């Protein structure tokens, strides 16, 4: 049995989001970003005022997949077959990240089933429509 894993925790007192990820699952933080608060996040220099824009939701953070090669993600696992026993990663191989989240941020925690099958811009648009 093998699996990728993504574990996140949020400290509501400090607004600190902590993430450990192995494989091709992941986490995305979306944030409403306008010209006053965008800073380095803002890539598309809108001049339209925020209240008249259709969508100011942007990706503030996106975890990176861990792949050995194309379509071969890191995997936690165990096997009774001796030749398979050494092919798995351990928890120490996880990517760890910590960041401050802001009020209004949207956190998306998903498997590769979402991230592989939906373009990130389309995903942001769907979440904006949902919101």
RAFENUR-V927214 format. One record per helix or strand. SS is the DSSP state (H for helix, E for strand). FROM is the first residue (numbers start at 1). LEN is the number of residues. If there is no record, write none. Layout:
SS|FROM|LEN / SS|FROM|LEN
This chain:
E|2|2 / E|5|7 / E|16|7 / E|26|7 / H|39|3 / H|50|3 / E|57|6 / E|67|3 / E|72|2 / E|76|2 / H|82|6 / E|89|1 / H|91|3 / E|95|6 / E|106|5 / H|112|4 / H|120|11
